[in-house]
Amino acid sequence: MSSEGFQYRALYDYKKEREEDIDLHVGDMLLVSKGALLALGCSNGAEERPSEIGWLPGFNETTQEKGDFPGTYVEFIGRKRMSPPTPKPRPPRPPSAASVRTDSESEGFVLQDLPEQFGPPDTAPPLLSRLMEAVETKGLDSPGVYRSLGGGGLDTRQLADSDLEQLEVSSLCDGVVRFLQDLPGPVLPSSLQADMIHAVQEVRDLEDCAQVLRGVASSPSCPAQYGLTLLSVVRHLARLCLHGARNQLSPRNLAESFSPLLFRQTSGPESSLDPLVQVLEVLITSELNMNQAAPGLTFTCRPADRAPTLMPLRADGGRRLRALLKHIWDPGSESGGSGGDGGGLSFGRRSRTDQQNEVFCVRPGLETFLEFVQTVLEI
């Protein structure tokens, strides 16, 4: 079974700044799945203009790394059919009440484990991605989205053969829950769950903690498909929380509902779930904070022969832009005046002689800033 994807070539070197990024070297070949771009809200044809997309989730064929990379650093090559990796033999898992469903057994249907369902550059199983995308398309503003997590309705096999556009929001939500319930084990192995619990107990700052948790999810000690699926579900839940005023969803109530589905910690006292609820709440909240950041572009001073000067804005992009403006705009100069002899940025008022041409008096040394403004206005 193959899926459609797109191939890109790196035009510049890029040194990753976050755990979820990947390094780029000139000439590296990268793959991005069509499903990943659809999840970002890209329309058909947008794949040919990666600089307009921003950060792309993909797979570096040259270095075999998976993660995000800036679209301004690559060029579109063409379409490419992608096949998942050949499944490797795995020892059978012992059955458990949480992972085995009676109705699935009676039909002789068992959902494959995550490493057998997809491979890079996809970031989640195809069926799960389709279900979450359909929920976001139809249910962002619905007060009933994920209100009941019973997992009833169509089974996983029927969902795979269904036209999801024809299903109601409640059926799509049930489909997401049913998929997670039908997996042969938790989305994240118990060994990594212990590391995540330790992180939320030791790291007090939310964003720092989320960074550590994402690093644990990307641990090379287990197949990447586990962490990729977890983070894909987290992004889905955070996008729903963006509309919390209408659908009444919050990181806390979603974490409480989805933690048993994702981590399968069903034995022991109820309080044993609390650390993993906190793990999920931290991840969702951090992703929500990034989604709420204002979109735009940030200007970075790089040599013209090394990389483009425009980078897609992420959560900390506003701070970078403010730092740049502070650097080139002398805070001691008088705003709106035409006097002074500082070397920073100062806009003057128009005089009577230049009102028709709308010429602003500017100080020397503004070429860099004006080039940035001109570039932004041309986009």
Residue pairs with C-beta under 8 A, 6 or more apart in sequence:
1 83
1 84
2 81
2 82
2 83
2 84
3 33
3 34
3 35
3 81
3 82
3 84
3 122
3 126
4 33
4 34
4 79
4 81
4 82
5 31
5 32
5 33
5 34
5 79
5 80
5 81
5 82
5 121
6 31
6 32
6 33
6 34
6 37
6 47
6 76
6 77
6 78
6 79
6 80
7 29
7 30
7 31
7 76
7 77
7 78
7 79
7 80
8 29
8 30
8 31
8 32
8 50
8 56
8 58
8 74
8 75
8 76
8 77
9 27
9 28
9 29
9 30
9 74
9 75
9 77
10 24
10 25
10 26
10 27
10 28
10 29
10 30
10 69
10 73
10 74
11 26
11 73
11 74
11 75
12 24
12 26
12 73
12 306
12 307
12 308
13 23
13 24
13 25
13 26
13 306
13 307
14 23
14 24
14 69
14 70
14 73
14 307
15 23
16 22
16 23
16 67
18 68
18 211
19 211
19 214
19 215
19 218
20 67
20 68
20 214
20 218
20 231
21 67
21 68
21 69
22 60
22 63
22 65
22 66
22 67
22 68
22 69
23 60
23 63
23 65
24 30
24 60
24 69
24 73
24 74
25 62
25 63
27 62
28 60
28 61
28 62
28 63
29 60
29 61
29 62
29 77
30 56
30 58
30 59
30 60
30 61
30 69
30 74
30 121
31 58
31 59
31 61
31 80
31 82
31 120
31 121
32 47
32 56
32 57
32 58
32 59
32 121
33 58
33 82
33 121
33 122
33 123
34 47
35 122
35 123
35 124
35 126
35 129
35 130
36 56
36 57
36 58
36 121
36 122
36 123
37 46
37 47
37 53
37 56
38 133
39 123
39 129
39 132
39 133
39 232
39 235
40 53
40 54
40 57
42 53
46 52
46 53
47 53
47 76
48 76
49 76
50 56
50 71
50 72
50 74
50 75
50 76
51 71
51 72
51 308
51 310
52 71
53 71
53 312
54 70
54 71
54 312
54 313
55 68
55 69
55 70
55 71
55 312
55 314
56 68
56 69
56 70
56 71
56 74
57 67
57 68
57 121
57 123
58 66
58 67
58 68
58 69
58 120
58 121
59 65
59 66
59 120
59 121
60 66
60 69
66 120
66 121
66 224
66 228
67 218
70 311
70 312
71 312
72 307
72 308
72 310
72 311
72 312
73 307
73 308
82 119
82 121
82 122
83 119
84 116
84 117
84 118
84 119
84 122
85 115
85 119
87 112
87 115
87 116
88 115
90 113
90 115
90 116
93 99
93 113
93 184
93 185
96 264
97 266
98 181
98 264
98 266
99 181
99 183
99 184
99 185
99 264
101 181
101 182
103 155
104 110
104 111
104 155
104 156
104 182
107 155
107 157
109 155
109 156
109 157
110 184
111 156
111 179
111 182
111 183
111 184
112 184
113 183
113 184
113 185
114 125
114 183
114 187
114 223
114 225
114 226
114 229
115 223
115 225
115 226
117 125
117 126
117 225
118 124
118 125
118 126
118 225
119 225
120 224
120 228
122 129
122 228
123 129
123 228
123 229
123 231
123 232
124 132
124 228
124 229
124 232
124 233
125 179
125 229
127 156
127 159
127 160
127 179
128 176
128 179
128 180
128 229
128 232
128 233
129 232
130 164
131 159
131 164
131 172
131 175
131 176
131 179
132 176
132 232
132 233
132 236
134 164
134 165
134 167
134 172
135 145
135 169
135 172
135 173
135 176
135 236
135 240
136 236
136 239
136 240
138 168
138 169
138 172
139 145
139 169
139 172
139 173
139 240
139 247
140 239
140 240
140 242
140 243
140 246
140 247
141 243
141 246
141 247
142 169
142 247
143 246
143 247
143 248
144 169
144 170
145 169
145 173
145 240
145 247
145 249
146 173
146 176
146 240
146 249
146 254
146 257
147 173
148 170
148 173
148 174
149 173
149 177
149 257
149 258
149 261
150 174
150 177
151 174
151 177
151 178
151 181
152 174
152 178
153 170
153 171
153 174
153 175
153 178
154 162
154 167
154 171
154 174
154 175
154 178
155 178
155 182
156 175
156 178
156 179
156 182
159 175
159 178
159 179
164 172
164 175
167 175
177 261
180 187
180 233
180 258
180 261
180 262
181 261
185 264
186 193
186 262
186 263
186 264
187 226
187 229
187 230
187 233
187 261
187 262
187 263
188 196
188 217
188 226
188 227
188 230
188 262
188 263
189 222
189 226
191 221
191 222
192 216
192 217
192 219
192 221
192 222
192 226
192 227
193 263
193 265
193 276
193 279
195 216
195 219
196 213
196 216
196 217
196 276
196 279
197 275
197 276
197 279
199 209
199 212
199 213
199 216
199 279
200 209
200 213
200 275
200 278
200 279
200 282
201 275
203 209
203 212
206 282
206 285
206 286
207 286
207 289
209 282
210 282
210 283
210 285
210 286
210 287
213 279
213 282
213 283
214 231
214 283
216 227
217 226
217 227
217 228
217 230
217 231
218 224
218 227
219 227
230 262
231 283
233 258
233 262
234 280
234 283
234 284
234 287
235 287
237 249
237 251
237 254
237 258
237 284
237 287
238 251
238 284
238 285
238 287
238 288
238 290
238 291
239 291
240 247
240 249
240 254
241 249
241 250
241 251
241 254
241 284
241 288
242 288
242 291
242 292
243 249
244 250
251 281
251 284
251 285
251 288
252 281
254 280
254 284
255 277
255 278
255 279
255 280
255 281
255 284
256 277
258 280
259 265
259 273
259 276
259 277
259 279
259 280
260 266
260 273
262 280
263 276
263 279
263 280
265 272
265 273
265 276
289 315
290 314
290 315
293 313
293 314
293 315
293 317
293 318
294 313
294 318
295 313
296 313
296 317
296 321
297 310
297 311
297 312
297 313
297 317
297 376
297 379
298 310
298 311
298 312
298 313
298 317
298 318
298 320
298 321
298 324
299 309
299 310
299 320
299 321
299 324
299 372
300 309
300 310
300 311
300 320
300 324
301 309
301 324
301 368
302 308
302 309
309 372
309 375
310 375
311 317
313 321
328 344
328 345
328 365
328 366
328 368
328 369
329 344
329 345
329 369
330 342
330 343
330 344
330 345
330 346
331 344
332 342
332 344
333 340
333 342
333 344
333 345
333 346
333 363
334 340
334 346
335 346
335 347
336 347
336 348
336 349
337 346
337 348
337 349
338 346
338 348
338 349
338 361
340 346
342 363
343 363
343 364
343 365
344 363
344 365
345 362
345 363
345 365
345 366
345 369
346 362
346 363
347 360
347 361
347 362
348 360
348 361
348 362
349 361
350 358
350 359
350 360
350 361
351 361
362 370
